[in-house]
Amino acid sequence: MWITRWPLPALLSWLAAWFIYAAALFAGLSPGPALALGAAVAAALAWLHGERWRRLIVALGFPASVLALGWQGGEGLTRGLLWLAPLALLWWLYPRRTWSEAPLFPTPWGALGRLPALAPLPPGARVLDAGCGVGDGLRELLHAYPQARVEGVEWSRPLALLAGWRLRGARVRQGDLWADSWTPFALVYVFQRPESMPRIWAKACAELAPEAWLVSLDFAVPGAVPVASWQLSSGQFVWLYRPVQKAASKTAN
C-alpha cells in the first residue's frame, strides 16, 4: 500500500506531531510543554516502525525541526513548515526507492581487510559495490584489492556523483543494482537490509560464476552457509559466501 512506503510514514508522523504542537500552543500551553507533547506523539508513532534507524528518524525529526526553526507559535503555519525544505532536499539526495532498500550507513574503516586472504582475486578482476552510497565500501574494496577493477552502482544520482568524486580509483555510475547483471564480477559486496538478503542471494546464485564471491556487511543470508565470517570492533559481522558452490563454513578467527 502506497501510504506505508517509506519515508511517507515518517512525514505523516512529523505532521501529526506538528499538529499536536500547534494545537497545544493555540490552546495556551507554553512552548516547552507543547514541544514535549509533540515529541511524545512522535516517539509513540516511532514505535510503530520495526527498524531502529527508522524509529530514531521518526522520533527525533520533529523536536529537531522545532529547535532548529525556533518556532514559538503565533508566527503562522508557513514558518513552521519550513522544515519540509530540508526534507525535500533529503528526498532528492536519497530517493524513496533507496529508502525502501537500505539506510545510508557507511562501511567502517578496515572492515574488509581480511578479504584478500580469504577470497583472493587475480589482477584485473571486476569487483562491484552494489548500492555504494557515498563510497565508503568502495574505499575498503580499493584497499583490499588494489589491482582489481572496482566499480560501484548507486540508485541516487547525487550520491553516485559524490562517490565517484571521492573515489577516483573506482568507476561509479547511477543505476539499479537489481536490474544490472552481476555475471562479469568476481566479487560483489553489499550492505543492505535483512529483508533484502534472500533476494540478494537469489540474484547472486543466478548470475555469479561458481568461483565468484558474495560479501555482506552486517546481515547474513538466511539458510545459507558462509565460507567465512568475522566480527568487527563495532560489533558488526562480515559474511563471505560462494553463491553457487555452497561451501562449508569456516569462521575466521
N, C-alpha and C positions, 0 to 999 in steps of 0.2 A: 504494500500500500504506500502511495507517494508520501503521505504525511509522516510516515515513520522513517523516511530516508534521511540519514544524517547529511548535513548538520541542521536540517529543519527542526527536529525536536529540541535542539539547543536554542534556536532562535525563538521558538514558541515558549520555551521555559523562561528565557530572559524577558520576553514581552509580558508574560504573566507576572514576573517579579516586579517589573517596572510599573505595571498597572496597580499592583498592591501598594507599592511605594508611593505612587502619585495619589491614590485614594486615601492613604493614611495621612499624607500632607494636607490634602483638601479637607479632611475631617478635623484638622487642627493638631495632629500629632507633630511633635518636634522632629527635625531631620534625623537625629540619632536613632530614636526608637523606630521611626519609619524605615530607615535603612536596615535595621536589624530584622524588622518584619519581612521586608522584601527578600533579604538574604536567607531568612528561614524558609521562605517559599521556594527559592532557588535550590537550597540544599535538599529540601524534601523531594522536589522534582528530579534532582540529580540521582537519587537512589532508584529511580525507575530504569536507569541505564545499567547494563550488566558489566561494562568495562570500566576499570578505574580511571583511565585517562579521559573518558567521556564524562564521567561523574565530576572530575575536577574541573573540566571546561565549563560544564553547566553550573556548578556550584560557585565558581569564582568569577565567572563572566559578568554577572550582574553587579556585585559590590565593586569590582574593579572598574566597571564603566561609570558607576556613580561617583566614586572617589576621583577618577581621572577627570571627569567633567565638572566636578564641584557643583552639581545641580542641587539647588536648595528650594525648589518649588517656587511658584508664583512667577516664573520667567517663561512660561509657555512650554508646550509639548515639543516644539521644534528643537530647542537646545537639548532636551532630554533624549531625543532620538539621534543626536549626532554620533552616538556610538555605533550606529549602523554603517557609518562610512568605513571605519577600520574593518568591520565585518565583511563589507563588500570587497575590500582590498584582499582580505584573507581568502575569500571565496575565489577571487581571481588567481591568487598565487597557488591555492590548493583546492582545485575544483571538487565538486560534490562527489564525483565518481572516485576520486582519490581518497576522500574522507571515508568512503564506504569500504575501502580495501585495507588501508594501513595508516596508522598515525605517523607523523613526521618526527621520528626519533632517530638520533644519529647512531651509527655503528661506533662502539668505543675504540679508542686507540689500542692497537696491538691485539684486537680480538681475533684476527685471522692469522696470527704469527705461526701457528702450528701447521697450517695447511701445506706448505711446501714439502715437509717431511712425510705427511700422511697422504697427500694427494699430489704427487709430483706431476708436472706438466712439461712437455717438450717446448723448446723455444718457438715462439710464434703462435702458440696455441691461443684460441679465442676464448676469452672469459667474459661473462655477462653479469652485471648487477641489474637484476630485473626489478625495477622500481627504485631507482638510485637516489631519489630525493635531491638533496643539495650536494651529494658526492662523498659522504664520509665512508661508505662502503667501498667506493671506487678508490679512495685513498689507501685503504687497507689492502685491497687487491693489488694495487700497483706496488706496494711494499712487499707483498708476499710473492708476487710473480713479476719481477721487473722485466723479464724477457717475453712476457705474454702480450697479446693484443687485448687490452682491457677495454670493454665497452659498457655503456650504461643506457638504459631506456627509462624514461620518466613521462608519465601522462601529463603533468603540469608543465606547460611550455616555459613559464618563468623559472621554475626550479631546474628544468633541464638546462636552460641557458646559464644559470648560476653555477650548476655543477660543471658544465663544460668550461666555464671561465676559471673555476677554482682548480680543476684537474686537467691541465693541458696535455698530460700524457695519456689521457683516456679519450675515446671517441664517444660523445654523448649526444643523444638525439631525443626529441619528443616522440612518443609512440605508445602503443598499447602492448603491455607485456603479455597479455593473453592472446592477442592476435598474431604476434610475432612468432616465427618458427625458432625453436631452440636447437634445431638439428646441427648447425655449424659449430656449436660451442662445446668446448672440452670441460667447462665448469660453469655452473650457474649459481649465483649467490642471491638469496632472498632474505628480506627482513619484513615479513608480512604479519598476518594475524592468525590466531588458531583456526578460525573458520575458513581461512584461505588454504590451509595446508593440504587437505585432501585434493583440492583442485590443482595445486602446485605439483603434487606428487603424480597425479594422473597425466598432467602435461609433460612432466619430466620423463616418465616411463614411456610415453608415446613418442617423444621426439628426440631425446638424447641418445647418443650412441652407447653401446654396452660398456665402453671404457670411460665414459664421461662421469662427472661428479655433480651432485647437488649439495649445496651448503645452505643451512638455515640458521639464522641467529634467533635465539630465544624460544622458538617453537618447533617441537618435534613433529614428525609426520605420524599421525595416529596409525598404529598397527604395523608400521614399517621398522625394520631392524637397522640401526645405523652401523656404518663401518667404524665410526669413532665418534666420541663426544667429549667435550671438556668444558669445565666451568671457569668463567672469568672472575676477576676480583670483584666485579659489580654484582655477582650472583647470577648473571645470565649464562646460558649454555650455548655452545656452538655444536650443531649436529651435522655430521658428514655422511652422505648416502651415495650408494651406487644405485641409481633408479631402476636399471634393468636387471643387473645382477644383484639381487638382494643378499649382499654379503653378510657373513656372520658378524656379530657385534664384537668390537674391540675398543673398549673405552680407553682413551688416552689418559695417562696419569701425569 
